[in-house]
Amino acid sequence: MPLLRSWAAGDTQALEELFPLVYQELKRMARSQLAAEPPGGRTRPTVLVHELYLRLSRDSGGIPVVS
């Protein structure tokens, strides 16, 4: 939680540390969801995570880009 608070306060280094953690957790969640689907599906966890990013970015007016 301290990283979220730091990022909310404008600490860009906190975002640099937070982003990989959130990204990996989202991929883990996507893998779990896809495991419940029939075999042979074409969707990959990374595709779902990137789609989520695009939707959030569009709906929130923009999400910071981490380089």
DSSP file (Angstrom, degrees, kcal/mol; ACC not computed):
  #  RESIDUE AA STRUCTURE BP1 BP2  ACC     N-H-->O    O-->H-N    N-H-->O    O-->H-N    TCO  KAPPA ALPHA  PHI   PSI    X-CA   Y-CA   Z-CA
    1    1 A M     >        0   0    0      0, 0.0     4,-2.2     0, 0.0     5,-0.2   0.000 360.0 360.0 360.0 -31.0    0.0    0.0    0.0
    2    2 A P  H  >  +     0   0    0      0, 0.0     4,-2.6     0, 0.0     5,-0.2   0.876 360.0  54.8 -60.1 -34.3    2.8    2.5    0.6
    3    3 A L  H  > S+     0   0    0      2,-0.2     4,-2.7     1,-0.2     5,-0.2   0.910 107.5  49.7 -64.0 -40.5    3.7    2.4   -3.2
    4    4 A L  H  > S+     0   0    0      2,-0.2     4,-2.7     1,-0.2    -1,-0.2   0.920 112.4  47.1 -63.1 -43.0    0.1    3.3   -4.1
    5    5 A R  H  X S+     0   0    0     -4,-2.2     4,-1.6     2,-0.2    -2,-0.2   0.916 112.7  49.2 -65.1 -42.1    0.2    6.2   -1.6
    6    6 A S  H  <>S+     0   0    0     -4,-2.6     5,-2.6    -5,-0.2    -2,-0.2   0.921 112.3  47.9 -63.6 -43.2    3.5    7.4   -2.9
    7    7 A W  H ><5S+     0   0    0     -4,-2.7     3,-2.0     1,-0.2    -2,-0.2   0.926 109.4  52.9 -62.9 -44.0    2.4    7.2   -6.5
    8    8 A A  H 3<5S+     0   0    0     -4,-2.7    -1,-0.2     1,-0.3    -2,-0.2   0.809 106.0  55.3 -60.9 -28.5   -0.8    9.1   -5.6
    9    9 A A  T 3<5S-     0   0    0     -4,-1.6    -1,-0.3    -5,-0.2    -2,-0.2   0.441 130.2 -96.0 -84.7   0.5    1.3   11.7   -4.1
   10   10 A G  T < 5S+     0   0    0     -3,-2.0     2,-0.9     1,-0.2    -3,-0.2   0.549  71.8 149.6 102.0   7.9    3.3   12.1   -7.3
   11   11 A D     >< -     0   0    0     -5,-2.6     4,-1.1     1,-0.2     3,-0.4  -0.655  24.8-171.3 -78.3 105.1    6.3    9.9   -6.7
   12   12 A T  H  > S+     0   0    0     -2,-0.9     4,-1.8     1,-0.2    -1,-0.2   0.798  83.2  61.3 -69.9 -27.9    7.2    8.6  -10.2
   13   13 A Q  H  > S+     0   0    0      1,-0.2     4,-1.7     2,-0.2    -1,-0.2   0.868  99.3  56.7 -64.7 -35.4    9.7    6.1   -8.8
   14   14 A A  H  > S+     0   0    0     -3,-0.4     4,-2.6     1,-0.2    -1,-0.2   0.901 105.7  50.5 -62.1 -40.5    6.8    4.4   -6.9
   15   15 A L  H  X S+     0   0    0     -4,-1.1     4,-2.8     1,-0.2    -1,-0.2   0.906 106.2  55.3 -63.5 -40.8    5.0    3.9  -10.2
   16   16 A E  H  < S+     0   0    0     -4,-1.8    -1,-0.2     1,-0.2    -2,-0.2   0.860 115.1  39.5 -59.3 -36.0    8.2    2.3  -11.6
   17   17 A E  H  X S+     0   0    0     -4,-1.7     4,-0.7     2,-0.1    -2,-0.2   0.833 117.7  48.4 -81.3 -34.7    8.2   -0.1   -8.7
   18   18 A L  H  X S+     0   0    0     -4,-2.6     4,-2.4    -5,-0.2     3,-0.3   0.880  97.7  67.3 -75.0 -40.8    4.5   -0.7   -8.7
   19   19 A F  H  X S+     0   0    0     -4,-2.8     4,-2.8     1,-0.2     5,-0.2   0.887  99.8  47.2 -55.0 -49.3    3.8   -1.3  -12.4
   20   20 A P  H  > S+     0   0    0      0, 0.0     4,-2.3     0, 0.0    -1,-0.2   0.873 112.5  51.6 -62.4 -34.2    5.7   -4.7  -12.7
   21   21 A L  H  X S+     0   0    0     -4,-0.7     4,-1.9    -3,-0.3    -2,-0.2   0.934 113.7  42.5 -65.8 -45.6    4.0   -6.0   -9.5
   22   22 A V  H  X S+     0   0    0     -4,-2.4     4,-2.6     2,-0.2     5,-0.2   0.907 112.9  53.8 -67.3 -41.6    0.5   -5.1  -10.8
   23   23 A Y  H  X S+     0   0    0     -4,-2.8     4,-2.2    -5,-0.3    -2,-0.2   0.930 109.8  46.7 -59.7 -47.1    1.3   -6.4  -14.3
   24   24 A Q  H  X S+     0   0    0     -4,-2.3     4,-2.2     1,-0.2    -1,-0.2   0.887 112.4  50.3 -64.5 -38.7    2.4   -9.8  -13.0
   25   25 A E  H  X S+     0   0    0     -4,-1.9     4,-2.3     2,-0.2    -1,-0.2   0.904 109.9  50.3 -66.2 -40.6   -0.6  -10.1  -10.7
   26   26 A L  H  X S+     0   0    0     -4,-2.6     4,-2.4     2,-0.2    -2,-0.2   0.897 110.3  50.0 -64.1 -39.3   -3.0   -9.2  -13.6
   27   27 A K  H  X S+     0   0    0     -4,-2.2     4,-2.6     2,-0.2    -2,-0.2   0.897 109.5  51.6 -65.4 -39.0   -1.3  -11.9  -15.8
   28   28 A R  H  X S+     0   0    0     -4,-2.2     4,-2.0     2,-0.2    -2,-0.2   0.922 111.4  47.3 -61.9 -43.5   -1.7  -14.4  -13.0
   29   29 A M  H  X S+     0   0    0     -4,-2.3     4,-2.3     2,-0.2    -2,-0.2   0.895 111.3  51.2 -64.6 -40.6   -5.4  -13.6  -12.7
   30   30 A A  H  X S+     0   0    0     -4,-2.4     4,-2.8     2,-0.2     5,-0.2   0.917 108.6  51.3 -63.7 -43.7   -5.8  -13.8  -16.5
   31   31 A R  H  X S+     0   0    0     -4,-2.6     4,-1.7     1,-0.2    -1,-0.2   0.911 109.8  50.8 -58.8 -41.9   -4.2  -17.2  -16.6
   32   32 A S  H  X S+     0   0    0     -4,-2.0     4,-0.6     2,-0.2    -2,-0.2   0.917 111.9  46.5 -62.3 -44.5   -6.5  -18.4  -13.9
   33   33 A Q  H >< S+     0   0    0     -4,-2.3     3,-1.0     1,-0.2     4,-0.2   0.912 112.6  49.6 -64.1 -43.1   -9.6  -17.1  -15.8
   34   34 A L  H >< S+     0   0    0     -4,-2.8     3,-1.5     1,-0.2    -1,-0.2   0.778  98.1  68.1 -70.0 -25.8   -8.4  -18.7  -19.0
   35   35 A A  H 3< S+     0   0    0     -4,-1.7    -1,-0.2     1,-0.3    -2,-0.2   0.778  95.5  57.2 -63.1 -25.2   -7.8  -22.0  -17.3
   36   36 A A  T << S+     0   0    0     -3,-1.0    -1,-0.3    -4,-0.6    -2,-0.2   0.576  93.0  88.2 -81.9  -9.8  -11.6  -22.3  -16.9
   37   37 A E  S <  S-     0   0    0     -3,-1.5     3,-0.1    -4,-0.2     4,-0.1  -0.507  93.9 -85.8 -87.7 158.6  -12.1  -22.0  -20.7
   38   38 A P    >   -     0   0    0      0, 0.0     3,-0.9     0, 0.0    -1,-0.1  -0.262  55.0 -95.2 -59.6 147.7  -12.2  -24.9  -23.1
   39   39 A P  T 3  S+     0   0    0      0, 0.0    -4,-0.0     0, 0.0    -3,-0.0  -0.237 105.7  44.5 -61.5 152.9   -8.7  -25.9  -24.4
   40   40 A G  T 3  S+     0   0    0      1,-0.3     0, 0.0    -3,-0.1     0, 0.0   0.480  73.7 151.7  92.5   2.7   -7.7  -24.5  -27.8
   41   41 A G    <   -     0   0    0     -3,-0.9    -1,-0.3    -7,-0.1    -7,-0.0  -0.302  42.8-142.1 -64.6 153.7   -8.7  -21.0  -27.1
   42   42 A R        +     0   0    0      2,-0.1     2,-0.3     0, 0.0    -1,-0.1   0.588  67.6 102.1 -94.9 -11.8   -6.8  -18.3  -28.9
   43   43 A T        -     0   0    0     -9,-0.1    -2,-0.1     4,-0.0     3,-0.0  -0.552  54.7-159.4 -80.4 137.3   -6.7  -15.7  -26.1
   44   44 A R     >  -     0   0    0     -2,-0.3     4,-1.9     1,-0.1     3,-0.4  -0.811  28.4-115.5-110.9 152.8   -3.4  -15.4  -24.1
   45   45 A P  H  > S+     0   0    0      0, 0.0     4,-2.3     0, 0.0     5,-0.2   0.886 115.9  54.6 -54.5 -41.1   -3.1  -13.9  -20.6
   46   46 A T  H  > S+     0   0    0      1,-0.2     4,-2.4     2,-0.2     5,-0.2   0.888 105.5  53.1 -62.3 -38.4   -0.9  -11.1  -22.0
   47   47 A V  H  > S+     0   0    0     -3,-0.4     4,-2.3     1,-0.2    -1,-0.2   0.915 109.4  48.9 -63.0 -42.8   -3.5  -10.1  -24.5
   48   48 A L  H  X S+     0   0    0     -4,-1.9     4,-2.3     1,-0.2    -2,-0.2   0.916 111.2  49.3 -63.5 -42.5   -6.2   -9.8  -21.8
   49   49 A V  H  X S+     0   0    0     -4,-2.3     4,-2.2     1,-0.2    -2,-0.2   0.906 112.0  48.1 -64.6 -41.2   -3.9   -7.7  -19.6
   50   50 A H  H  X S+     0   0    0     -4,-2.4     4,-2.4     2,-0.2    -1,-0.2   0.882 110.2  52.0 -67.9 -36.9   -3.1   -5.4  -22.5
   51   51 A E  H  X S+     0   0    0     -4,-2.3     4,-2.4     2,-0.2    -2,-0.2   0.909 108.9  50.9 -63.5 -41.4   -6.8   -5.1  -23.4
   52   52 A L  H  X S+     0   0    0     -4,-2.3     4,-2.9     2,-0.2     5,-0.3   0.928 108.9  51.5 -60.2 -45.5   -7.6   -4.2  -19.8
   53   53 A Y  H  X S+     0   0    0     -4,-2.2     4,-2.7     1,-0.2    -2,-0.2   0.928 110.6  48.1 -57.4 -47.0   -4.9   -1.5  -19.9
   54   54 A L  H  X S+     0   0    0     -4,-2.4     4,-2.3     1,-0.2    -1,-0.2   0.905 113.0  47.6 -63.3 -41.4   -6.4    0.0  -23.1
   55   55 A R  H  X S+     0   0    0     -4,-2.4     4,-2.8     2,-0.2     5,-0.2   0.926 113.8  46.6 -66.0 -44.3   -9.9    0.0  -21.7
   56   56 A L  H  X S+     0   0    0     -4,-2.9     4,-2.4     2,-0.2     6,-0.5   0.909 112.2  51.4 -63.5 -41.1   -8.8    1.6  -18.4
   57   57 A S  H  X>S+     0   0    0     -4,-2.7     5,-1.3    -5,-0.3     4,-0.7   0.920 113.6  43.8 -61.4 -44.8   -6.7    4.2  -20.3
   58   58 A R  H  <5S+     0   0    0     -4,-2.3     3,-0.4    -5,-0.2    -2,-0.2   0.922 117.7  44.6 -66.1 -45.0   -9.7    5.1  -22.5
   59   59 A D  H  <5S+     0   0    0     -4,-2.8    -2,-0.2     1,-0.2    -1,-0.2   0.783 117.7  42.6 -74.3 -27.6  -12.2    5.2  -19.6
   60   60 A S  H  <5S-     0   0    0     -4,-2.4    -1,-0.2    -5,-0.2    -2,-0.2   0.466 113.3-108.2 -99.6  -1.4  -10.0    7.1  -17.1
   61   61 A G  T  <5S-     0   0    0     -4,-0.7    -3,-0.2    -3,-0.4    -4,-0.1   0.596  84.5 -22.3  84.4  10.1   -8.6    9.6  -19.5
   62   62 A G      < -     0   0    0     -5,-1.3    -4,-0.1    -6,-0.5    -5,-0.0  -0.115  52.4-137.2 128.3 138.3   -5.2    8.1  -19.5
   63   63 A I        -     0   0    0     -2,-0.1    -6,-0.1   -10,-0.1    -2,-0.0  -0.963  42.3 -98.8-118.6 138.9   -2.9    5.9  -17.5
   64   64 A P        -     0   0    0      0, 0.0     2,-0.5     0, 0.0    -2,-0.1  -0.237  33.8-125.7 -58.4 144.2    0.8    6.8  -17.2
   65   65 A V        -     0   0    0      2,-0.0     2,-0.6    -3,-0.0     0, 0.0  -0.798  18.3-147.8 -91.4 130.1    3.2    5.1  -19.5
   66   66 A V              0   0    0     -2,-0.5   -50,-0.0     1,-0.1     0, 0.0  -0.868 360.0 360.0-100.1 125.9    6.0    3.3  -17.7
   67   67 A S              0   0    0     -2,-0.6    -1,-0.1     0, 0.0   -51,-0.0   0.449 360.0 360.0 -94.0 360.0    9.2    3.3  -19.7
